[in-house]
């Protein structure tokens, strides 16, 4: 689960960079991708904190 989340986070980061290059860093699309990354990071935090 942790590895899958890390992979998904990396893909989302790459996507965010691409969207920001195309539409601008302050675009609604960039913001939406950023929010999805935040959600993934929150999930990762839950997964890693429950194992300790």
KOLBATI-875522 format. One record per residue: residue in three letters; y, x, z of N, C-alpha, C, O in turn. Coordinates in steps of 0.001 Angstrom, whole numbers. Atoms other than C-alpha are relative to their C-alpha. Layout:
N
+-------+---------+---------+---------+---------+---------+---------+---------+---------+---------+---------+---------+---------+
! lumlo !     n_y !     n_x !     n_z !    ca_y !    ca_x !    ca_z !     c_y !     c_x !     c_z !     o_y !     o_x !     o_z !
+-------+---------+---------+---------+---------+---------+---------+---------+---------+---------+---------+---------+---------+
!   ALA !       Y !       X !       Z !       Y !       X !       Z !       Y !       X !       Z !       Y !       X !       Z !
...
+-------+---------+---------+---------+---------+---------+---------+---------+---------+---------+---------+---------+---------+
! end
This chain:
52
+-------+---------+---------+---------+---------+---------+---------+---------+---------+---------+---------+---------+---------+
! lumlo !     n_y !     n_x !     n_z !    ca_y !    ca_x !    ca_z !     c_y !     c_x !     c_z !     o_y !     o_x !     o_z !
+-------+---------+---------+---------+---------+---------+---------+---------+---------+---------+---------+---------+---------+
!   UNK !   -1198 !     827 !       0 !       0 !       0 !       0 !    1262 !     871 !       0 !    2186 !     625 !    -775 !
!   UNK !   -1165 !    -877 !     -97 !    2465 !    2745 !     949 !     246 !     721 !   -1325 !    1379 !     797 !   -1799 !
!   UNK !    -135 !    -722 !    1267 !    1773 !    4714 !   -2234 !     512 !    -929 !   -1107 !    1358 !    -533 !   -1908 !
!   UNK !    -430 !     974 !    1006 !    2206 !    1591 !   -4389 !    1485 !    -326 !     167 !    2216 !    -428 !    -819 !
!   UNK !   -1417 !     274 !    -257 !    5545 !     830 !   -2733 !     877 !    1173 !    -424 !    1933 !     979 !   -1025 !
!   UNK !    -770 !   -1181 !     398 !    6753 !    4392 !   -3240 !     133 !      89 !   -1515 !    1200 !     417 !   -2033 !
!   UNK !     -21 !     -20 !    1464 !    5826 !    4209 !   -6920 !     957 !   -1064 !    -526 !    1743 !    -805 !   -1437 !
!   UNK !    -868 !    1096 !     420 !    7583 !     866 !   -7295 !    1467 !     327 !     279 !    2341 !       1 !    -525 !
!   UNK !   -1368 !    -398 !    -348 !   10684 !    2224 !   -5551 !     535 !    1009 !   -1013 !    1677 !     897 !   -1459 !
!   UNK !    -428 !   -1006 !     976 !   10836 !    5209 !   -7898 !     302 !    -630 !   -1356 !    1293 !    -281 !   -1997 !
!   UNK !    -235 !     695 !    1274 !   10530 !    2967 !  -10961 !    1288 !    -807 !      60 !    2062 !    -822 !    -897 !
!   UNK !   -1208 !     802 !    -155 !   13254 !     691 !   -9627 !    1246 !     885 !      10 !    2282 !     506 !    -537 !
!   UNK !   -1132 !    -936 !      -9 !   15534 !    3675 !   -8996 !     334 !     452 !   -1418 !    1501 !     497 !   -1806 !
!   UNK !    -215 !    -409 !    1390 !   15053 !    4869 !  -12571 !     644 !   -1134 !    -791 !    1543 !    -909 !   -1601 !
!   UNK !    -560 !    1170 !     666 !   15786 !    1349 !  -13782 !    1463 !    -188 !     378 !    2294 !    -491 !    -478 !
!   UNK !   -1373 !     163 !    -450 !   18938 !    1175 !  -11683 !     924 !    1013 !    -677 !    2035 !     667 !   -1078 !
!   UNK !    -807 !   -1027 !     662 !   20221 !    4448 !  -13150 !     255 !    -400 !   -1456 !    1374 !    -271 !   -1955 !
!   UNK !    -138 !     417 !    1394 !   19586 !    3151 !  -16666 !     963 !   -1172 !    -135 !    1833 !   -1170 !   -1006 !
!   UNK !    -884 !    1172 !      34 !   21277 !    -183 !  -15978 !    1441 !     423 !     294 !    2372 !     -53 !    -356 !
!   UNK !   -1348 !    -470 !    -344 !   24250 !    1590 !  -14378 !     634 !     750 !   -1162 !    1835 !     622 !   -1399 !
!   UNK !    -533 !    -717 !    1163 !   24625 !    3836 !  -17427 !     425 !    -973 !   -1088 !    1440 !    -767 !   -1752 !
!   UNK !    -281 !     953 !    1063 !   24550 !     846 !  -19759 !    1094 !   -1000 !     359 !    1923 !   -1339 !    -485 !
!   UNK !    -889 !    1097 !    -377 !   26541 !   -1720 !  -17787 !    1073 !     392 !    1012 !    1990 !    -386 !    1278 !
!   UNK !    -972 !    -441 !    -999 !   28477 !     290 !  -15222 !    -566 !    -132 !    1401 !   -1387 !   -1005 !    1683 !
!   UNK !     552 !     -62 !   -1352 !   27812 !    1097 !  -11610 !     353 !   -1237 !     832 !    -358 !   -1569 !    1781 !
!   UNK !    -422 !    1163 !    -776 !   29675 !   -1982 !  -10352 !    -437 !   -1324 !    -644 !      30 !   -2391 !    -246 !
!   UNK !     419 !    1229 !     678 !   27932 !   -4465 !  -12658 !    -916 !    -836 !     884 !   -1539 !    -337 !    1821 !
!   UNK !     856 !     914 !    -756 !   26099 !   -7501 !  -11346 !   -1466 !     408 !    -128 !   -2219 !     320 !     842 !
!   UNK !    1394 !    -412 !     217 !   22832 !   -6239 !  -12868 !    -362 !    1214 !     846 !   -1443 !    1270 !    1431 !
!   UNK !     241 !   -1192 !    -819 !   23125 !   -2874 !  -11141 !    -132 !    -397 !    1467 !   -1003 !     101 !    2179 !
!   UNK !      40 !     481 !   -1383 !   23819 !   -4646 !   -7855 !   -1328 !    -700 !     291 !   -1914 !    -501 !    1355 !
!   UNK !    1262 !     721 !    -192 !   20757 !   -6880 !   -8309 !   -1182 !     968 !     101 !   -2074 !     776 !     927 !
!   UNK !    1069 !    -995 !     -78 !   18499 !   -3885 !   -8967 !      79 !     734 !    1333 !    -943 !    1019 !    1956 !
!   UNK !    -191 !    -668 !   -1288 !   19981 !   -2182 !   -5919 !    -540 !    -855 !    1146 !   -1167 !    -337 !    2070 !
!   UNK !     519 !     894 !   -1040 !   19165 !   -5225 !   -3796 !   -1529 !     -26 !      -5 !   -2148 !     -90 !    1057 !
!   UNK !    1467 !      -4 !      54 !   15564 !   -5198 !   -5029 !    -550 !    1295 !     587 !   -1604 !    1296 !    1222 !
!   UNK !     408 !   -1274 !    -604 !   15320 !   -1532 !   -4051 !     104 !     -96 !    1521 !    -777 !     381 !    2236 !
!   UNK !    -149 !     197 !   -1450 !   16635 !   -2433 !    -593 !   -1174 !    -788 !     573 !   -1696 !    -449 !    1635 !
!   UNK !    1133 !     799 !    -459 !   13919 !   -5066 !    -261 !   -1285 !     833 !      31 !   -2073 !     739 !     972 !
!   UNK !    1189 !    -861 !      36 !   11248 !   -2564 !   -1298 !      36 !    1020 !    1137 !    -984 !    1293 !    1769 !
!   UNK !    -130 !    -964 !   -1097 !   12588 !     -26 !    1187 !    -272 !    -659 !    1349 !    -871 !     -48 !    2234 !
!   UNK !     293 !     735 !   -1235 !   12463 !   -2665 !    3928 !   -1502 !    -229 !     155 !   -2046 !     -85 !    1250 !
!   UNK !    1454 !     174 !     -41 !    8842 !   -3422 !    3031 !    -690 !    1308 !     364 !   -1621 !    1325 !    1169 !
!   UNK !     574 !   -1315 !    -292 !    8037 !     289 !    3093 !     180 !     332 !    1476 !    -735 !     845 !    2120 !
!   UNK !    -259 !    -267 !   -1419 !    9647 !     597 !    6514 !    -963 !    -795 !     885 !   -1501 !    -266 !    1858 !
!   UNK !     941 !     821 !    -777 !    7531 !   -2285 !    7834 !   -1399 !     567 !     -47 !   -2088 !     627 !     972 !
!   UNK !    1360 !    -537 !     171 !    4346 !    -761 !    6423 !    -159 !    1297 !     793 !   -1172 !    1494 !    1464 !
!   UNK !     131 !   -1286 !    -667 !    5041 !    2697 !    7809 !     199 !    -109 !    1504 !    -390 !     663 !    2260 !
!   UNK !    -231 !     107 !   -1445 !    6295 !    1532 !   11206 !   -1135 !    -721 !     719 !   -1320 !    -524 !    1920 !
!   UNK !    1098 !     707 !    -656 !    3313 !    -712 !   11885 !   -1251 !     871 !     147 !   -2153 !     542 !     917 !
!   UNK !    1169 !    -884 !     -65 !     843 !    2142 !   11366 !     102 !     991 !    1159 !    -886 !    1633 !    1513 !
!   UNK !    -169 !    -985 !   -1083 !    2296 !    4245 !   14197 !    -192 !    -631 !    1345 !     -87 !      48 !    2366 !
+-------+---------+---------+---------+---------+---------+---------+---------+---------+---------+---------+---------+---------+
! end
